[in-house]
Amino acid sequence: MRVNLKLNRVGMNMQEATIAKWHKQPGETFKSGDALYDIETEKVTQEITASSDGTLLEVFVPAGENVAVGAPVCAVDVKL
């Protein structure tokens, strides 16, 4: 099932973050717990991991760009 993953708030005052690095590229599969991408905020760099198995379909926000909390960052095909 295709799902758009959104940037979640990881700090109380976080309004946006920078996508620092993509660990997976479109077409690559991943397992639950695998790193998908890293975000950087004013205070922290954090690795964002997959919550289920799937395939990365599309990247909406390339590395180096800012994204607002709640905005979609990528599309994945998840295995239910």
Residue pairs with C-beta under 8 A, 6 or more apart in sequence:
1 77
1 78
1 80
2 57
2 75
2 76
2 77
3 75
3 76
3 77
3 78
4 60
4 72
4 74
4 75
5 36
5 72
5 73
5 74
5 75
5 76
6 70
6 71
6 72
6 73
7 16
7 17
7 39
7 67
7 68
7 69
7 70
7 71
7 72
7 73
8 69
9 69
10 17
10 39
10 41
10 44
10 46
11 41
11 43
11 44
14 41
14 69
15 68
15 69
16 41
16 66
16 67
16 68
16 69
17 39
17 40
17 41
17 66
17 67
17 69
18 39
18 40
18 41
18 64
18 65
18 66
18 67
19 37
19 38
19 39
19 61
19 62
19 63
19 64
19 65
19 67
19 73
20 37
20 38
20 39
20 40
20 45
20 63
20 64
21 37
21 38
21 63
22 36
22 37
22 59
22 62
22 63
23 34
23 35
23 36
23 37
23 38
23 47
24 30
24 34
24 35
24 36
24 37
24 56
25 56
25 59
26 56
26 57
26 58
26 59
27 55
27 56
27 57
28 55
28 56
29 53
29 54
29 55
29 56
30 36
30 50
30 53
30 54
30 55
30 56
31 50
31 53
32 50
32 51
32 52
32 53
33 49
33 50
34 49
34 50
35 47
35 48
35 49
35 50
36 48
36 49
36 50
36 56
36 74
37 47
37 48
37 63
37 73
37 74
38 45
38 46
38 47
38 48
39 45
39 46
39 48
50 76
52 78
52 79
52 80
53 78
53 79
54 76
54 77
54 78
54 79
55 76
55 77
56 74
56 75
56 76
57 74
57 75
57 76
57 77
58 74
58 75
59 73
59 74
60 72
60 73
60 74
60 75
61 67
61 71
61 73
61 74
67 73
